[in-house]
Each structure stands twice: as structure tokens, then as C-alpha cells.
Amino acid sequence: MTAPIIDLRSDTVTRPTPAMREAMFRAELGDDVFGEDPTVNALEERMAALFGHEAAVFCPSGTMTNQVAIHVHTRPGDEVICEEGAHVYRYEGGGMMATSGCSVKHVPADRGRFTAEAVVAAVNDRNAAYLANSRLVVVENTVNRGGGAIWPLADVGRVRAACDAQDLRLHLDGARLFNAMAVDGTAPAQWGALFHSISICLSKGLGAPAGSVLIGPGPFIHQARRVRKRLGGGMRQAGLLAAAGLHALDHHVARLPDDHRRARRIGEAVRAHPAVEEVMPVETNIVIYTLRTGHSAIDHVADIAAGGIRCMAIGPRQVRMVTHLDVDDAATDRVLERLRSMAG
Ligand SMILES: *Cc1c(COP(=O)(O)O)cnc(C)c1O
């Protein structure tokens, strides 16, 4: 018998567990566009309460929660301040520009984390009629392109203070915020207090098949519901998916440190590989590394794949591996063996 494929390309590849499918099967359902799906309502209320906000809205994807948030915070012609590798800028189909008509200003960052000073420096002169209106700052935690780097809460507090002083809104792309909280012990309400809106993905480390939640003040979420509908994100008996999300909150948060421990083991094995020049510090469930000059990420990924292990080339010499619910200790051992055998 051949061993099953180990898929480290992303934490989005997980399949719902039997217990999660059972929860989905049992979910009470209604038409959510009428506000009548009790399971969606329960998920939205729970997430709002958890983060200390008034309301929340369930969306099919994290791209939609982010883009809906950006749309509600801005007007066409406004400028959004974010980091160059930010998911909202790089991986959401140009949504900020196309859907919201915003321009973007990038701030310098350390693995995706920027300073309050950098935000202040990026704000356009309010008196200059020829400049775009700086309106919104987006923080990503953990930082996907930053190898799962965690933002210190205190640094975000400084960014928020700068936003208040500069009349800017602050949105959190918290696709993997639960990974960050599992490491630094911060609580959802602490993040809730610092942001005007928060997007949380249930389909990443939490292991739901789909779904993200946008959290914020009541009037903001009311507007967000309209934009979600306009973009085609009004799902009907969406409680099927919300039930998976609720199950994930109950059962898949406490286990996130297992993913982090396995990612660290993979990170150490990668560091020992002779073709590897540099590994980003492994803080959560993402391992990003750069190969030495003369090595190609695509060839390296193909080499690993010959051992039944999938990972992703994210640059000419850059490779990403992500641990998740479907990668256990035995699978981690196999990844380590494969890397060692390639090193020989
Ligand atoms: C995955 C991800 C999202 C949302 O992506 P979807 O695939 O649309 O759910 C947003 N931000 C970050 C940082 C992500 O990694």
C-alpha cells in the first residue's frame, strides 16, 4: 500500500472531520438572506461577543470579508495603507482597486509587520487636494507572506493610536489570528478593542470547509450585509457551513499548538538541508524558506513531491510548507525523512 499524500501547500486543504460533518448534518437551518438561519445567527453572535464587538456577518471566504470591510470603510479614490505582501493587496484579485476603487500605499515592514511611524509617514497631506485621501490601514496577523509572523499586541496598539491621531480606520485581516493567540496568549477581546473591523477565517487552521466572519460595530455590519449581498455572498441555508465553524471553535482551537510544534520540527529539518540558504523564524504553522542561488523552487518542490509530499513554490527560490489538521506526527516524521534523504 502506498502512503497517503501529505499536503503542506496550505492549511486550506483540510477535509472536515467526521465529527465536524456530524455537526453540519445536525445543523438547524433557515434562509440566512432573511436572517432566519439559527446556526448562522449563533455563529455571528458568538464571534461578535468573543471579540467584544456588536455584530458579525458570515461570508463564504476571507477574501469576501476583507473586501467587504474595505468597501464599507472607504469611498472610491481613497487610499489604503498596507504592506506589499498583504493578502488584501496581493491575493484578492485586485479587489481593493476594482471593487472599491482605492489606490494603495505600501509601507516598509519586517515580515509584514510595520510601525506606527511608518503609517504616519504614509498618510497623505490632508490639505493637498491633488493627493488621494488616506482612509484605511490593514494589518494582517499572522502574516502569511511573513512566514506566519505574529504582530505583538503592543505594536498594534501603537498603530491604532496613530490611526486615531490621523483619522484613519484600522482593519485586521485575522485569517490566522487564532494561530497568533495560541502562541502569545492574547484574548480575542484585546484584538477587538484595537480594530474597527476584524476578519477571521474558519477555513484555515480551524479546519472548516469554507467560511469567514467579519466582525465590527452594528451599523458597520449592517452596511457590510448589503455589500455582501451585492457581491453575491448572500447564502441561503448557510448554517451547514456555520455549523462547521462553530464546531471548529469548540474543537480545533486548543489543538493549534500541535500544528506549531510540527511546523517547528519541519523548520529545523529544512534549516539542515544543504540547498537551503535561509528559513524564516517559525512562529506558527507556516514554514517559508529560500534556496541557495542556483537552486530552483519548482525543481525542489518536484523533488519533495516524488516522496508523496506536496508543498508550494512561492518565488523563484522560495518555498512554503504549512501544517494543519490533516498533518499528524507520523506525517511530520515522513516530511523530515524526505528532507534528510534529499540532503544526502
Ligand atoms: C487565506 C487568507 C485570506 C482569505 O482567503 P480566502 O481563500 O478567500 O478565504 C485572507 N488573508 C490571509 C492572510 C489569508 O491567508
Ligand as a Chemical Component Dictionary entry (heavy atoms), coordinates in Angstrom:
data_LIG
# 
_chem_comp.id                   LIG 
_chem_comp.type                 NON-POLYMER 
_chem_comp.pdbx_formal_charge   0 
_chem_comp.three_letter_code    LIG 
# 
loop_
_chem_comp_atom.comp_id 
_chem_comp_atom.atom_id 
_chem_comp_atom.alt_atom_id 
_chem_comp_atom.type_symbol 
_chem_comp_atom.charge 
_chem_comp_atom.model_Cartn_x 
_chem_comp_atom.model_Cartn_y 
_chem_comp_atom.model_Cartn_z 
_chem_comp_atom.pdbx_ordinal 
LIG C1 C1 C 0 -6.414  32.734 3.166 1  
LIG C2 C2 C 0 -6.275  34.144 3.551 2  
LIG C3 C3 C 0 -7.333  35.052 3.383 3  
LIG C4 C4 C 0 -8.676  34.665 2.793 4  
LIG O1 O1 O 0 -8.611  33.833 1.748 5  
LIG P1 P1 P 0 -9.879  33.014 1.183 6  
LIG O2 O2 O 0 -9.241  31.926 0.449 7  
LIG O3 O3 O 0 -10.618 33.977 0.322 8  
LIG O4 O4 O 0 -10.712 32.570 2.332 9  
LIG C5 C5 C 0 -7.135  36.336 3.795 10 
LIG N1 N1 N 0 -5.989  36.726 4.342 11 
LIG C6 C6 C 0 -4.956  35.895 4.531 12 
LIG C7 C7 C 0 -3.720  36.381 5.190 13 
LIG C8 C8 C 0 -5.062  34.576 4.138 14 
LIG O5 O5 O 0 -4.027  33.740 4.313 15 
# 
loop_
_chem_comp_bond.comp_id 
_chem_comp_bond.atom_id_1 
_chem_comp_bond.atom_id_2 
_chem_comp_bond.value_order 
_chem_comp_bond.pdbx_ordinal 
LIG C1 C2 SING 1  
LIG C2 C3 SING 2  
LIG C2 C8 DOUB 3  
LIG C3 C4 SING 4  
LIG C3 C5 DOUB 5  
LIG C4 O1 SING 6  
LIG O1 P1 SING 7  
LIG P1 O2 DOUB 8  
LIG P1 O3 SING 9  
LIG P1 O4 SING 10 
LIG C5 N1 SING 11 
LIG N1 C6 DOUB 12 
LIG C6 C7 SING 13 
LIG C6 C8 SING 14 
LIG C8 O5 SING 15 
# 
